[in-house]
Amino acid sequence: MPKDERFLLLYLHPLRAMGGALAGAIEFLLLIGILKIAFSETGDSERLQSMGVPRIVARAMMVEARFWRRTGRWSGDRAGRLFAARRKDQGK
């Protein structure tokens, strides 16, 4: 860049930072949307594939979502029983 035009970089630098932040926010929102589909009770890999996600990645996301749903239910059941037992003990 010619020496005389280098001052433009000082003025354009904030635009670069704002553009990067905007791109990051858009990617974050897309990720949240995809994860909502994957973790929904009726989530299917075909919906993800229609969004352009490769088949193997969509299926892997479905398997992972199924795993985390089951893990959450299992831990929630255990926690519920634990708290119920503590309430019984405190009531005595």
N, C-alpha and C positions, 0 to 999 in steps of 0.2 A: 504494500500500500504506500502510495507517495506520502512524503513527510507532511505536506500541506493538508492532506485530508485525514490525518490521524486523529484530529480533534473530534471527528464524527463518532469514533468509537466510544468516546466518553459520553456522548449524548445518546447513543443507541444501546449502551450496555443495559440500562433498566428494561428495555424492550425484550432483550434476550432473556433476562431473568423471568419476566412476566410470561413470556412464551413457554419457557420450560415448565413453569408452575402450572400453566393452563394445560399443557400436554400431559403432565403428571396427573392432574385432576381428572381429565377425560379418561385416561387409562384406568385410574382407580374406579371410576364409575362403571366402566365397561366390565372390569373384573368383578365388581359387586353384582352386576346384572347376571353375569355368567354363573357365579356361585349361587345366586338365588335360584336359578334354573336347576343347577346340579343338586342342590340340597333340598329342593321342594319335594313334597311327598309324591307328586306325580311327575317328577323330573325324568326325562328320557333323553337318550343320547342323540336321537334324531333331531330334537330341537336345537341342541348344541351344534350338530353337524350343519344344520341349515344356516347357522350364524357363521360358518366358515371354520369351525374347530375340526381338526382332523379326526377321523373315526377312532383311531386308537387312543388319542388323548381324551375324546369324549367318553369312551368306555372306561378309561382309567379314572376319570373324574366321577363317573357314576359309582364305580366300585369304592372309591375313597369316601364319597358322600354316604353310601350305604354303611360303610364301616363306622364312620363318625356318628351317624344316627343311632346305630346299635350300641355303640360305646356310651353315648349320652343317655340312652334309655336305661342301660345296665347300671351306670353310675348314679343316675337319678333314682332308680328303684332302691339301690343300696343306701343312698343318702336319706331317702324318705323313711326307710325302715329304721335307720340309725336314729334319726330325730324323733320318730314315734317312740322308740324304746327309751330315749332320754326323757321324753315328756311323761311316760309312765312312771319312771323312776322318781321324777321330781314330784309327781302327784302323790306318792306314798307318804 
